[in-house]
Amino acid sequence: MYASQTWGTRYMKQGADLDCPLQTGHMCLLKGILGVKRTTPNWSVSSECGQEPLQFYWFRAAVRFYNALLCSNSSTLAKVLKADIATSTINKKCWSAEFLDAFHGLERSGDFQHRVRALQKIPQSRLVVDLRKWLRSIWYQANQLGNEDQMGKAAKYHNWVALTFRSVTVDGPPFSVPRYLHLDLGKQTQRNVARFRLHSHALLVETRSWEHYDGTCDKCGLQAIQDEKHALFLCPRMQMCSLRLQFDDMFHDLPLEHKITVNQTGAFYFSKAYSEDVFNFSKNKLLVC
């Protein structure tokens, strides 16, 4: 974005990634393309679309700008940079103060900040790798949430359906774009797959946030949360069991010892299912890989 290396420093620090109206507009665009609700977690949408936040590009542009100032033939530019860095100790709104503050939380933050204060170049490749590691750390934190019933949407996306991250390198984002986004499935089918994967559907685990429900399934007597795992595998309602029978080939990978047949037609449900089952179903049956 034009001149983001100068105006973008205020949005580069951790936690400020959505403070900029440009990032908000970008997320609204992605959600509109996928057909999901605005309440869908931004990090999940970014991962699904293989997009890194604009914050990443602003940070990278600012470092390039800083390195270019150091290499400039203009003695005036060098003096201005040196004076601005000196001012950063007393004026927290100057460019250098915001630039230095943005390094907090990165693996090599101390080294980067030392280089700036010493007027030394910042290795671009090291910075890019550190930034991408920080982005991955958000998903690591989500993965540590143990109680599935209390997981947020972002945590469920990571644990249940998100594709495995690629290795962190300087060459490209660690996100893989699901295959269904590359296929000509039709707008409605693509939207339904995206809504299922991003937990932007009409199951009670989602609608309880604005309706007077606790999220317990109202179609069966199991007193379980009506989420994706329950709807796909566990709900014993006859309509759901018949649907599983209709698409029986999609459930061959699940353990037979957990399969319970409810009548002579062969309609069935499962007594147990795990987050890995939702992931494998999404990966293998929903045209993801």
Secondary structure, DSSP 8 states (H G I E B T S, - for coil): -TTHHHHGGGG-STT-TTSSHHHHHHHHHHHHHHT--TTS-HHHHHHHTT---HHHHHHHHHHHHHHHHHH-S-HHHHHHHHHHHHHTTT-TTSHHHHHHHTTTTSTTHHHHHHHHHTT----HHHHHHHHHHHHHHHHHHHHT---GGG--HHHHIIIII--------SSS-S----GGGGS---HHHHHHHHHHHTT-SSSHHHHTTTSS--SB-SSSSS--B-SHHIIIII---HHHHHHHHHTGGGGTTS-GGGEEE-STT--EEES---HHHHHHHHHHHTT--
